[in-house]
Amino acid sequence: MNASWLQWVRGIVIIRVQGERLEEFVNRALASGLQLWSISRTSDGGLVCHVVIGDFFRLRPLLKETGSRLHIVARRGMPFWFKKLEKRLFFGIGLILFFIGMYMLSSLIWTIEVKGNNLLSEERILQVAKQEGLYPFQWSFRLTPTDELSKRMAQKLPGAAWIGVEKRGTKITIQVVETTKPAPLPLLSPRHLVASTDAVVTDIQAETGRPVVKRNARVKMGDVLISGILGDANNTRTVVAKGEVKGLVWHEYNIVSPLERKVKAYTGEKRTIWYAVIGGRALKVSGFGKLPFEKYETVRHMEQTTWRTRKLPIGRLKETVWEVREETVPVSPEEAKAAGLLQARADIIAKNGPKTVVRAENILHEKTDNGKVYMKVLFEVEQSIATERPLVHMQGE
């Protein structure tokens, strides 16, 4: 007998019964008004039958009285169908909520980047953007169309010739093209170019003005190199002297270089700290407590979550803290001497410009004492020696 739709609604349990008094078990069950159907014998001497859920719980006394054992083979019907659906329902709801959360996160504006601004401050640009409804954690669907937003921002920023607003995922880029104004020309008065120090001239190139000295000439500080006065005694005019004059200059340095130097070494000990990153904020989730290292260096590695080809504003940050220690390493006198000379050359170039060239060096005195090398060195340097001096007109000229 097939189950009726009413039995399916109530729930059906298919059972297998084992025992010596199976006929008595079936007869007593039917006599008690229990619904058993589709009763059949199994190869091992047992029987299989169908029973509704309500009658299934009334079988226990009969099983005990007839010494039979019961095993559930299958469950069918609406109650069991709803039970399966309930388990899958929670999974489905969770999956739906996950995608809703991902959609909501990807619909927010997380970061705003400003590019191309030199004269306009970033704070002013972001302030105008906020007035137009563009700011972090704003819903992207509430934004004004980017072309209209660009026009409005350009109108409120007088120093901007053009503003472009580009949206990529959760990031907004504001590209600024500022209005270019020609730089005012400096008001130059007539002048000479004179020697800034004692030197031997090695090269002189005059753009305007009259060269007064030649190559290999010795000059003292203040001597005119390129004159701003043109013409003769009867007919003169003044100009702004321009040009480049190079000369050999001698610099004397007292150098002290130690016979040891400190180097940094890693001990191999480290601590790893993890942060959860949401937008531009990081929340520490592991590695709490005071660092056990006196000296250390930190290396950071960001792992950003991606969905398809889009980078999401969430991820994690790994911070590795390495213990370091300083060690003192002995240095030979020759190494200390070379290090001192190198530092002196770098100082000369830094003070006199990148076109400065150290032509020669002469160690006048050298000694080693108290773990240091002492040297007096005379450097021969080719450098720019021209400086400006205004022309002063006297009354009656």
LUMTI-404378 format. One line per field, with one value per residue (C-alpha): residue number from 1; residue in three letters; x, y, z. Coordinates in nm, 3 decimals, always signed. Layout:
% LUMTI-404378
i NUM, ...
aa ALA, ...
c1 X, ...
c2 Y, ...
c3 Z, ...
***
This chain:
% LUMTI-404378
i 1, 2, 3, 4, 5, 6, 7, 8, 9, 10, 11, 12, 13, 14, 15, 16, 17, 18, 19, 20, 21, 22, 23, 24, 25, 26, 27, 28, 29, 30, 31, 32, 33, 34, 35, 36, 37, 38, 39, 40, 41, 42, 43, 44, 45, 46, 47, 48, 49, 50, 51, 52, 53, 54, 55, 56, 57, 58, 59, 60, 61, 62, 63, 64, 65, 66, 67, 68, 69, 70, 71, 72, 73, 74, 75, 76, 77, 78, 79, 80, 81, 82, 83, 84, 85, 86, 87, 88, 89, 90, 91, 92, 93, 94, 95, 96, 97, 98, 99, 100, 101, 102, 103, 104, 105, 106, 107, 108, 109, 110, 111, 112, 113, 114, 115, 116, 117, 118, 119, 120, 121, 122, 123, 124, 125, 126, 127, 128, 129, 130, 131, 132, 133, 134, 135, 136, 137, 138, 139, 140, 141, 142, 143, 144, 145, 146, 147, 148, 149, 150, 151, 152, 153, 154, 155, 156, 157, 158, 159, 160, 161, 162, 163, 164, 165, 166, 167, 168, 169, 170, 171, 172, 173, 174, 175, 176, 177, 178, 179, 180, 181, 182, 183, 184, 185, 186, 187, 188, 189, 190, 191, 192, 193, 194, 195, 196, 197, 198, 199, 200, 201, 202, 203, 204, 205, 206, 207, 208, 209, 210, 211, 212, 213, 214, 215, 216, 217, 218, 219, 220, 221, 222, 223, 224, 225, 226, 227, 228, 229, 230, 231, 232, 233, 234, 235, 236, 237, 238, 239, 240, 241, 242, 243, 244, 245, 246, 247, 248, 249, 250, 251, 252, 253, 254, 255, 256, 257, 258, 259, 260, 261, 262, 263, 264, 265, 266, 267, 268, 269, 270, 271, 272, 273, 274, 275, 276, 277, 278, 279, 280, 281, 282, 283, 284, 285, 286, 287, 288, 289, 290, 291, 292, 293, 294, 295, 296, 297, 298, 299, 300, 301, 302, 303, 304, 305, 306, 307, 308, 309, 310, 311, 312, 313, 314, 315, 316, 317, 318, 319, 320, 321, 322, 323, 324, 325, 326, 327, 328, 329, 330, 331, 332, 333, 334, 335, 336, 337, 338, 339, 340, 341, 342, 343, 344, 345, 346, 347, 348, 349, 350, 351, 352, 353, 354, 355, 356, 357, 358, 359, 360, 361, 362, 363, 364, 365, 366, 367, 368, 369, 370, 371, 372, 373, 374, 375, 376, 377, 378, 379, 380, 381, 382, 383, 384, 385, 386, 387, 388, 389, 390, 391, 392, 393, 394, 395, 396, 397
aa MET, ASN, ALA, SER, TRP, LEU, GLN, TRP, VAL, ARG, GLY, ILE, VAL, ILE, ILE, ARG, VAL, GLN, GLY, GLU, ARG, LEU, GLU, GLU, PHE, VAL, ASN, ARG, ALA, LEU, ALA, SER, GLY, LEU, GLN, LEU, TRP, SER, ILE, SER, ARG, THR, SER, ASP, GLY, GLY, LEU, VAL, CYS, HIS, VAL, VAL, ILE, GLY, ASP, PHE, PHE, ARG, LEU, ARG, PRO, LEU, LEU, LYS, GLU, THR, GLY, SER, ARG, LEU, HIS, ILE, VAL, ALA, ARG, ARG, GLY, MET, PRO, PHE, TRP, PHE, LYS, LYS, LEU, GLU, LYS, ARG, LEU, PHE, PHE, GLY, ILE, GLY, LEU, ILE, LEU, PHE, PHE, ILE, GLY, MET, TYR, MET, LEU, SER, SER, LEU, ILE, TRP, THR, ILE, GLU, VAL, LYS, GLY, ASN, ASN, LEU, LEU, SER, GLU, GLU, ARG, ILE, LEU, GLN, VAL, ALA, LYS, GLN, GLU, GLY, LEU, TYR, PRO, PHE, GLN, TRP, SER, PHE, ARG, LEU, THR, PRO, THR, ASP, GLU, LEU, SER, LYS, ARG, MET, ALA, GLN, LYS, LEU, PRO, GLY, ALA, ALA, TRP, ILE, GLY, VAL, GLU, LYS, ARG, GLY, THR, LYS, ILE, THR, ILE, GLN, VAL, VAL, GLU, THR, THR, LYS, PRO, ALA, PRO, LEU, PRO, LEU, LEU, SER, PRO, ARG, HIS, LEU, VAL, ALA, SER, THR, ASP, ALA, VAL, VAL, THR, ASP, ILE, GLN, ALA, GLU, THR, GLY, ARG, PRO, VAL, VAL, LYS, ARG, ASN, ALA, ARG, VAL, LYS, MET, GLY, ASP, VAL, LEU, ILE, SER, GLY, ILE, LEU, GLY, ASP, ALA, ASN, ASN, THR, ARG, THR, VAL, VAL, ALA, LYS, GLY, GLU, VAL, LYS, GLY, LEU, VAL, TRP, HIS, GLU, TYR, ASN, ILE, VAL, SER, PRO, LEU, GLU, ARG, LYS, VAL, LYS, ALA, TYR, THR, GLY, GLU, LYS, ARG, THR, ILE, TRP, TYR, ALA, VAL, ILE, GLY, GLY, ARG, ALA, LEU, LYS, VAL, SER, GLY, PHE, GLY, LYS, LEU, PRO, PHE, GLU, LYS, TYR, GLU, THR, VAL, ARG, HIS, MET, GLU, GLN, THR, THR, TRP, ARG, THR, ARG, LYS, LEU, PRO, ILE, GLY, ARG, LEU, LYS, GLU, THR, VAL, TRP, GLU, VAL, ARG, GLU, GLU, THR, VAL, PRO, VAL, SER, PRO, GLU, GLU, ALA, LYS, ALA, ALA, GLY, LEU, LEU, GLN, ALA, ARG, ALA, ASP, ILE, ILE, ALA, LYS, ASN, GLY, PRO, LYS, THR, VAL, VAL, ARG, ALA, GLU, ASN, ILE, LEU, HIS, GLU, LYS, THR, ASP, ASN, GLY, LYS, VAL, TYR, MET, LYS, VAL, LEU, PHE, GLU, VAL, GLU, GLN, SER, ILE, ALA, THR, GLU, ARG, PRO, LEU, VAL, HIS, MET, GLN, GLY, GLU
c1 +0.000, +0.138, +0.141, -0.140, -0.077, -0.203, +0.055, +0.325, +0.217, +0.233, +0.574, +0.670, +0.944, +1.064, +1.178, +1.343, +1.244, +1.448, +1.336, +1.184, +0.821, +0.777, +0.426, +0.309, +0.465, +0.277, -0.055, -0.043, +0.053, -0.238, -0.472, -0.366, -0.473, -0.120, -0.077, +0.178, +0.192, +0.422, +0.525, +0.782, +1.028, +1.405, +1.661, +1.791, +1.449, +1.351, +1.077, +1.054, +0.748, +0.627, +0.482, +0.371, +0.568, +0.290, +0.261, +0.640, +0.672, +0.395, +0.596, +0.837, +0.618, +0.537, +0.905, +0.985, +0.702, +0.790, +1.170, +1.215, +1.474, +1.405, +1.631, +1.532, +1.599, +1.473, +1.264, +1.020, +0.748, +0.692, +0.841, +1.174, +1.168, +1.124, +1.411, +1.649, +1.523, +1.586, +1.954, +2.001, +1.798, +2.048, +2.333, +2.144, +2.062, +2.425, +2.542, +2.293, +2.400, +2.765, +2.703, +2.489, +2.773, +3.028, +2.804, +2.756, +3.130, +3.205, +2.937, +3.114, +3.382, +3.680, +3.965, +4.000, +4.332, +4.426, +4.684, +4.841, +4.803, +5.102, +4.957, +4.614, +4.625, +4.485, +4.276, +4.103, +4.029, +3.886, +3.678, +3.519, +3.466, +3.285, +3.058, +2.959, +2.887, +3.217, +3.388, +3.507, +3.235, +2.981, +2.757, +2.874, +2.516, +2.447, +2.728, +2.662, +2.774, +3.150, +3.136, +2.895, +3.094, +3.412, +3.248, +3.112, +3.446, +3.631, +3.391, +3.461, +3.840, +3.960, +4.318, +4.216, +4.197, +4.044, +3.940, +3.874, +3.697, +3.754, +3.593, +3.758, +3.592, +3.594, +3.858, +3.804, +4.091, +4.068, +4.306, +4.381, +4.528, +4.619, +4.611, +4.962, +5.085, +5.411, +5.673, +5.753, +6.095, +6.332, +6.424, +6.798, +7.021, +7.352, +7.623, +7.973, +8.066, +8.355, +8.570, +8.420, +8.759, +9.129, +9.177, +9.349, +9.105, +9.059, +8.762, +8.558, +8.237, +8.065, +7.702, +7.668, +7.931, +8.304, +8.555, +8.832, +9.058, +9.192, +9.263, +9.548, +9.521, +9.549, +9.263, +9.189, +8.851, +8.658, +8.846, +8.619, +8.591, +8.318, +8.251, +7.904, +8.041, +8.073, +8.230, +8.515, +8.577, +8.363, +8.072, +7.975, +7.668, +7.597, +7.456, +7.379, +7.693, +7.614, +7.839, +8.029, +8.382, +8.565, +8.891, +9.125, +9.074, +9.266, +9.077, +9.254, +9.079, +9.160, +9.025, +8.966, +8.865, +8.810, +8.978, +8.646, +8.293, +7.956, +7.762, +7.410, +7.349, +7.031, +7.010, +6.745, +6.488, +6.159, +5.795, +5.505, +5.210, +4.889, +4.642, +4.296, +4.273, +3.942, +3.963, +4.257, +4.243, +4.432, +4.311, +4.567, +4.452, +4.769, +5.113, +5.003, +5.241, +5.568, +5.842, +6.127, +6.388, +6.593, +6.670, +6.473, +6.362, +6.012, +5.914, +5.552, +5.367, +5.011, +4.778, +4.471, +4.155, +4.051, +3.724, +3.768, +3.987, +3.877, +4.075, +3.856, +3.931, +3.980, +4.276, +4.542, +4.879, +5.172, +5.431, +5.757, +5.976, +6.341, +6.581, +6.907, +7.223, +7.512, +7.860, +8.189, +8.422, +8.790, +8.905, +9.258, +9.442, +9.422, +9.043, +9.000, +9.214, +9.010, +8.682, +8.798, +8.912, +8.585, +8.382, +8.590, +8.538, +8.162, +8.162, +8.346, +8.099, +7.799, +7.923, +8.034, +7.779, +7.747, +7.978, +8.268, +8.562, +8.839, +9.151, +9.415, +9.478, +9.796, +9.830, +10.035, +10.038, +9.921, +9.928, +9.744, +9.657, +9.389, +9.218, +9.187, +9.366, +9.441, +9.518, +9.571, +9.487, +9.507, +9.252, +9.289, +8.935, +8.793, +8.474, +8.260, +8.420, +8.183, +7.953, +7.746, +7.831, +7.593, +7.724, +7.697, +7.676, +7.832, +7.688, +7.838, +7.893
c2 +0.000, +0.337, +0.621, +0.874, +1.246, +1.284, +1.034, +1.221, +1.544, +1.378, +1.221, +0.862, +0.648, +0.331, +0.080, -0.263, -0.492, -0.795, -1.060, -1.404, -1.289, -1.061, -1.192, -1.125, -0.775, -0.693, -0.836, -0.651, -0.326, -0.351, -0.452, -0.138, +0.076, +0.159, +0.219, -0.023, -0.077, -0.200, -0.486, -0.720, -0.988, -0.941, -1.207, -1.224, -1.303, -0.952, -0.732, -0.382, -0.160, +0.200, +0.385, +0.746, +0.955, +0.961, +0.580, +0.534, +0.660, +0.417, +0.111, +0.108, -0.087, -0.347, -0.391, -0.446, -0.696, -0.906, -0.880, -0.712, -0.462, -0.167, +0.020, +0.327, +0.283, +0.616, +0.924, +1.080, +1.339, +1.706, +1.734, +1.590, +1.800, +2.114, +2.003, +1.976, +2.301, +2.472, +2.370, +2.487, +2.800, +2.921, +2.858, +3.039, +3.334, +3.356, +3.345, +3.615, +3.834, +3.787, +3.909, +4.195, +4.298, +4.275, +4.483, +4.746, +4.766, +4.801, +5.073, +5.302, +5.557, +5.455, +5.674, +6.005, +6.089, +6.434, +6.465, +6.750, +7.024, +7.244, +7.584, +7.470, +7.291, +6.940, +7.046, +7.317, +7.074, +6.812, +7.082, +7.181, +6.812, +6.762, +7.057, +6.871, +6.548, +6.375, +6.247, +5.914, +5.662, +5.825, +5.590, +5.590, +5.581, +5.915, +6.094, +6.354, +6.236, +6.283, +6.526, +6.757, +6.719, +6.824, +7.141, +7.244, +7.195, +7.389, +7.682, +7.688, +7.666, +7.981, +7.854, +7.540, +7.545, +7.195, +6.928, +6.564, +6.320, +5.949, +5.662, +5.322, +5.079, +5.233, +5.494, +5.845, +6.028, +6.406, +6.524, +6.897, +7.112, +7.447, +7.781, +7.865, +8.218, +8.340, +8.391, +8.760, +8.849, +8.970, +9.336, +9.333, +9.631, +9.676, +9.470, +9.323, +8.960, +8.954, +8.683, +8.527, +8.398, +8.392, +8.164, +8.091, +8.132, +7.814, +7.912, +8.228, +8.240, +8.580, +8.603, +8.976, +9.219, +9.250, +8.984, +9.152, +8.853, +8.561, +8.195, +8.116, +8.467, +8.493, +8.685, +8.793, +8.804, +9.105, +9.142, +9.210, +8.910, +9.022, +9.395, +9.543, +9.863, +9.864, +10.124, +10.369, +10.670, +10.898, +10.664, +10.405, +10.209, +9.968, +9.615, +9.320, +9.110, +8.742, +8.444, +8.164, +8.179, +7.878, +7.877, +7.665, +7.722, +7.563, +7.435, +7.320, +7.055, +6.911, +6.556, +6.324, +5.966, +5.691, +5.349, +5.174, +5.198, +5.076, +4.833, +4.696, +4.319, +4.109, +3.856, +3.641, +3.703, +3.848, +3.908, +3.906, +4.141, +4.124, +4.405, +4.395, +4.680, +4.843, +5.148, +5.351, +5.221, +4.928, +4.730, +4.524, +4.162, +3.979, +4.040, +4.233, +4.319, +4.507, +4.426, +4.231, +4.399, +4.701, +4.788, +4.669, +4.734, +4.692, +4.550, +4.585, +4.383, +4.465, +4.192, +4.348, +4.152, +4.134, +4.038, +3.950, +4.235, +4.486, +4.562, +4.588, +4.833, +4.548, +4.325, +4.252, +4.401, +4.188, +4.368, +4.182, +4.328, +4.213, +4.250, +4.427, +4.501, +4.736, +4.595, +4.782, +4.673, +4.773, +4.973, +4.977, +5.311, +5.305, +5.250, +5.529, +5.759, +5.683, +5.736, +6.074, +6.196, +6.080, +6.270, +6.585, +6.566, +6.526, +6.834, +7.042, +6.948, +7.010, +7.362, +7.469, +7.305, +6.985, +7.112, +7.133, +6.903, +6.802, +6.809, +6.712, +6.658, +6.695, +6.551, +6.805, +6.621, +6.279, +6.095, +5.819, +5.877, +5.761, +5.533, +5.802, +5.917, +6.291, +6.458, +6.808, +6.801, +7.069, +7.014, +7.173, +7.233, +7.368, +7.555, +7.853, +8.171, +8.439, +8.640, +8.952, +9.309, +9.595, +9.899, +10.216, +10.543, +10.843, +11.187, +11.370, +11.049
c3 +0.000, -0.102, +0.146, +0.116, +0.093, +0.451, +0.576, +0.381, +0.551, +0.894, +0.821, +0.744, +0.904, +0.729, +0.994, +1.001, +1.293, +1.410, +1.660, +1.721, +1.762, +1.463, +1.373, +1.728, +1.710, +1.387, +1.508, +1.838, +1.664, +1.421, +1.701, +1.891, +1.596, +1.474, +1.100, +0.953, +0.579, +0.302, +0.533, +0.375, +0.487, +0.454, +0.363, +0.721, +0.866, +0.968, +0.830, +0.685, +0.710, +0.701, +0.999, +1.056, +1.306, +1.565, +1.571, +1.563, +1.920, +2.035, +1.917, +2.209, +2.457, +2.190, +2.103, +2.469, +2.519, +2.209, +2.251, +1.913, +1.798, +1.569, +1.325, +1.124, +0.753, +0.615, +0.693, +0.450, +0.449, +0.514, +0.868, +0.751, +0.433, +0.644, +0.869, +0.571, +0.435, +0.770, +0.769, +0.412, +0.485, +0.745, +0.500, +0.224, +0.449, +0.556, +0.195, +0.098, +0.390, +0.292, -0.062, +0.066, +0.299, +0.018, -0.206, +0.064, +0.132, -0.238, -0.268, -0.020, -0.108, +0.106, -0.017, -0.205, -0.371, -0.502, -0.781, -0.976, -0.715, -0.634, -0.546, -0.428, -0.093, -0.067, +0.235, +0.028, -0.257, -0.018, +0.153, -0.180, -0.265, +0.068, -0.010, -0.328, -0.136, -0.207, +0.109, +0.257, +0.357, +0.125, -0.079, -0.440, -0.573, -0.397, -0.581, -0.848, -1.196, -1.225, -1.522, -1.340, -1.017, -1.202, -1.336, -0.995, -0.822, -1.094, -1.043, -0.667, -0.708, -0.891, -0.916, -1.108, -1.488, -1.502, -1.255, -1.339, -1.107, -1.172, -0.981, -0.969, -0.734, -0.389, -0.472, -0.610, -0.784, -0.821, -1.094, -1.082, -1.360, -1.210, -1.388, -1.504, -1.450, -1.600, -1.334, -1.289, -1.423, -1.153, -1.165, -1.222, -1.163, -1.347, -1.185, -1.205, -1.150, -0.903, -0.744, -0.435, -0.317, -0.408, -0.706, -1.039, -1.328, -1.535, -1.752, -1.820, -2.024, -2.051, -2.172, -2.117, -1.998, -2.066, -1.947, -1.749, -1.671, -1.874, -1.806, -1.564, -1.414, -1.035, -0.876, -0.523, -0.354, -0.483, -0.815, -1.113, -1.344, -1.587, -1.592, -1.624, -1.786, -2.166, -2.397, -2.354, -2.135, -2.356, -2.425, -2.163, -2.070, -1.788, -1.820, -1.599, -1.622, -1.674, -1.723, -1.556, -1.421, -1.279, -1.092, -0.883, -0.510, -0.221, +0.084, +0.399, +0.611, +0.953, +0.936, +1.233, +1.146, +1.413, +1.390, +1.458, +1.329, +1.446, +1.228, +1.261, +1.281, +1.302, +1.585, +1.415, +1.688, +1.567, +1.655, +1.408, +1.460, +1.255, +1.188, +1.030, +0.779, +0.690, +0.468, +0.592, +0.949, +1.103, +1.405, +1.594, +1.634, +1.750, +1.894, +2.201, +2.480, +2.516, +2.268, +2.432, +2.209, +2.307, +1.943, +1.645, +1.288, +1.147, +0.808, +0.693, +0.429, +0.321, +0.189, +0.028, -0.047, -0.412, -0.576, -0.943, -1.071, -0.807, -0.493, -0.186, +0.097, +0.344, +0.410, +0.666, +0.752, +0.862, +1.072, +1.137, +1.413, +1.389, +1.681, +1.591, +1.779, +1.718, +1.692, +1.695, +1.415, +1.404, +1.102, +0.962, +0.944, +0.564, +0.573, +0.830, +0.617, +0.302, +0.488, +0.621, +0.277, +0.121, +0.381, +0.323, -0.057, -0.005, +0.222, -0.041, -0.315, -0.086, -0.001, -0.351, -0.583, -0.788, -1.065, -0.822, -0.905, -0.663, -0.879, -0.623, -0.254, -0.052, +0.299, +0.495, +0.827, +0.949, +1.284, +1.474, +1.838, +2.088, +1.836, +1.570, +1.256, +1.240, +0.906, +0.771, +0.398, +0.129, -0.150, -0.495, -0.617, -0.942, -0.864, -0.957, -0.823, -0.959, -0.735, -0.800, -0.703, -0.792, -0.978, -0.767, -0.967, -0.805, -0.852, -1.147, -1.349
***
